[in-house]
Structures are given as C-alpha cells and as structure tokens.
Amino acid sequence: MTADNWQTLQDGILYNSSARIEINSGEDKEGPSPSEVPYLTKGNITEQGIFQFFMNQFNGDADYNKAESGRKMLAARKGLNAIREAEVEFSSSRKRASMVVKHGDGVRIYTKGAPDMLFPRVVGIIDAEQNLLGIDDNAPVPDVLGGGEDTNMSILNRVIKHFAKQAYRTILVTKKDMSWDTYNNLKAANNDFEKEADRECLENDLEVIGIFGLQDPLRDTIVDSIAKLKVAGITTIMCTGDNIDTARAISLNAGIIDEYELDNEYSCLTGAEFREIVGTIKMIPDPAHPDDRSKDKHSVGNLRKFKDVKNELRVLARSSPEDKFLLVTGLQQCDGVVAVTGDGTNDAPALKGADVGFSMGITGTDVAKNASDIVLMDDNFASTIVALKYGRAVYDNVRKFIQFQLAVNVVAMFIVFFGSVIIKDSPLNAVQMLWVNLVMDTLGALSLATEPPAHDVLERQPYAKDNNIVTEIMWRNIFGHAIIQIIILMVIIFAGPTGWLTQPYLILCSHNNSEGTCDQWNPYFASSLYQNQASLAAWKQLNLNLNQFEPSALARL
C-alpha cells in the first residue's frame, strides 16, 4: 500500500469518528505513564481500537515513531472543524456515518459503516496502487480466501465472511470525491442539506478504501455465566447490531448456542427476518378503558408464530431497538419473566418494558440507567448471576418465614383452644402468648430473613408467575411439624402437676418459692419455645428432602 493510500484510509477514520485523542497528562495513576503512552484514545470503543491501530504503526511499519503518529493524528482531529462541510451521523437503523470535508478543489465524502449496509452504494474499489477498479471487475483472490479469480464484490464478501467466522466485527471505509459545482448543485436540489435525510444523497457511488476487522474479546466470566444461566433454567438470547455471521460466531464462543442448535430454523435470525415472521407491534385496547387510547397495551402482530420462534431463537442479528422491544413484549405475552441488559439510549424501551432491566454503570447512558431497575457498577454480565442468586434467596427466605410462622400459629391456636375447652384452663397466659410471638417474630424472622443463598439455588428451574407462595410441599411441612409439636405438648399437658415431666420443676420451684405460686404450665411454655427454636433448621427446607435436619441447614442455624 502506498503512503497516500495509507493516509487516505487514516483520514477516513480520523475525520469520520466520534472518538477522540487526548494528551496523556498522567493524572490517571492506574493508567499508562506519559512516557510509555503519550497519547490516549477516548470515546467509542470500536473507534478507539482503530485509532490505536493507526497510532501503533504506519503502513505496516511497527517501528514507526508512535509518539509522532499520535501527535499528527491529534493535530488532524483538531483541524477537522476548519475543513468540515457537512455530516450525516450514525444511527442504529442506518448503521453508517458520513463526513464531508474540503479536499483540493472540491470536497471528499468519507463514509464508514456496516458492509452489508454500504455494499449497495459502492461502485468501485481502490487498489494498493490507488487505481479505481470496478466493483464487478474480476481480480485474483488471495490464497487465504480460497485463491482463483472472482469479482471485486465477491472478494469483498469473502473477506467479510472470513472475518465473521472468527467473530470479528467488520467496518467498511469508503470515499467519494466531488467538485464544488457538483456538490453545490446537489445541495441546492436537496433542501440545502437542512436535515440529515437530505444529506443521505451524498452516500451514493462510493469507492472502497479498506475493511477493518475488530474483535471484542469475551470476558473470562461470560462462558461460565451463560452455563450457569442454562442450569438455572434461563434462556439467553443475544440481540446485537452485528451481521448474522459475526453474531453466530460470537454466540458459539460464548456458549449461547451450540453446533446442534445452529440447524434449527429460527435459532439465528436478523431483525428484518424476525419482524417478517412475527409481525410488528400492534396496540390492543384495554377492555376496562376501551375509549382511552393511552391505556392500550402492546402486542405482537402474530403471537401464534412468535410462540414457535421463541423456543428456538438464540441470536437476533442486525436488530434495532424496535426488534428488542418486540421480543420483550412477545416473551411477556407468553408468560415469560424477561430480564434485559443494555447500555445505550436506544435500549431504553426494552429496559423499561422488561420485568427486570440491567444497565451498565460505567458505559451506560443516563437514559438507559433511568429506564433500568438495576445498575451494574462493574459493567460485568456475570453480576446478573449475583442478582439472580440473591433474588431467589430473598424469595425463598420469605417462604421459609411464612412456613415457620404458620406452623407456630397453628400449634399455638390449637393448644389454647383445646386447653380452654377441655381442661378449662389455657396453658399459656396473655404474657406468655406475647412472649412467644415476640420471640418468634424477632429471632425466627432474623434467622430466616438473613439466610444466605443456598448452594443449589441456581440448580433448579425458576418459579412461574402464577405459582402460589405457599406450595403443597410447604403445607406438608407446616402440618407435619405442627402435629409433632402438638403431640409433644399434649403429653406435657396431660402429665399434669403430678406427672413425671413436671414434677421436678414443681419440687424445685416450691423449694425456692415460699409463696407457692408455681405455675404448672411453665414447663409447657418452656417446651413450646424450645421446640420452635429447635425446629428452625427444618423450616429452612422448602423441598421434598426427607432429611429436614441436613448438615447444611444445621450449620446455618
């Protein structure tokens, strides 16, 4: 590649990017020192990667003066305002951005974006010698792409496929030169470029100057997190703006999908295919307020088809914010509980519509954070596992306490009623009843409410929305333990003042109490407290485990 070609490619990135270059002041003590890295990149992560590529070499020469390269790039960015003529900003629907700058006796339009969005607008390709080749002209194919001969467009598609199979995201960089007369005539014919839509006419008849392949490495925790979610009965669906091939490769590496699922008809779809199959969002009037349009509810256009798709869908590529919201709406209509992660402003509708929205605390926008329910301060997907674990633990602890309280009250009500009716004397007086409730509502609640997540909390399927908070198993535990405690307490009651169970207490009490005010029911009261406290380990069980006093429960007691 010639130096002019290299400079053209570099300008196509420098001028047409939102990322920026700054002098390293050394204020960040955890960052690199100014002597090691004199210039830093900030802003969009993808564009930062390309900036650093140019800062670290010149035309393939890795020994190039990196400090000098950074200085020139910073100067070029600072000089952009003086040569800028017009701009067409990037959007998730267009997936491309353009910058018009003064160049020689005219203007030059730099456009970069997703290759599949730009290919229909491309008419040629600039080779290494700065020659313009027709997009349909034949050219030799590099050996790494299979060799032989093919059209330039086919070669470009092969390059994209080659990058995509390695989970690389691809960015196509193009240019177009135009004289001032042509530019001014085009501007006058399109409303003086007042709106961005008027400026899109500049993005035609483009010439390819380069393709970048960038890989955003998966965090070490991603694969393990996805595996844990699968075991916990949670399906992960990746919604991304990448093309279908890149998205498929990333999902394979992350464990979202496996080789067998790739053969499913709906496992990997683009946003356009998804909308074509299930339809778009439609509004359904609320039966309670048929005349109030603000009460209308969102619905999937073809819910029957959506139910077929949702069972297989794992990857949604080239998806728009509308596609994400459509997916969330459909899953909720199918009685699913939906959690969404996102960091951009465009993710706000899906974050707000989901049952639980997770936004990113570092890279997330304020709009995304305000629309979400939980902010991940470390921007780590693995943190959702922690939220899931403690969410399930809180729900379990509430059920444990309910189970405990119901059993205690069943026993207390039965014994008080039985004593009052049969033996004409309540085993518990008012003060003792208050004490039982006080102890049960404090120590018992504290023990069960502060229970940490169980080791197997992520090894079971999630509860359905319509599940009763008190299950059949819990009723079995409640009445089973209540019956056991009632039998023990009945034995104490009928032992009476002369019984062997209460006799030692009465003798000791009479010996130390000259007034003779010993209460024959005090042993019953003490037994009731001891039984309730001793059974706390059993109340930690919500399953069918017959060993109600397993070691893990006793250890937590």
Secondary structure by P-SEA (a helix, b strand, c coil): ccaaaaaaaaaaaaacccccccccccccccccccccccccccccaaaaaaaaaaaacccccccccaaaaaaaaaaaaaaccccccbbbbbcccccbbbbbbbcccbbbbbbbccccccccccccccccccbbbbccbbbbbccccccccccaaaaaaaaaaaaaaacbbbbbbbcccccaaaaaaaaaacccccccccccccccbbbbcbbbbbbbccccaaaaaaaaaaaacbbbbbbccccaaaaaaaaaaaccccccccccccccccaaaaaaacccbbbbcccccccccccbbbbbccaaaaaaaaacccccccccaaaaaaaaaaaaaaccbbbbbbccccaaaaaaaccbbbbbcccccaaaaaaccccccccccaaaaaaaaaaaaaaaaaaaaaaaaaaaaaaaaaaaaaaacccccccccaaaaaaaaaaaacaaaaaaaacccccccccbbbbccccccccaaaaaaaaaaaaaaaaaaaaaaacccccccaaaaaaaaaaaccccccccaaaaaaaaaaaaaaacccccccccccccccaaaaaac
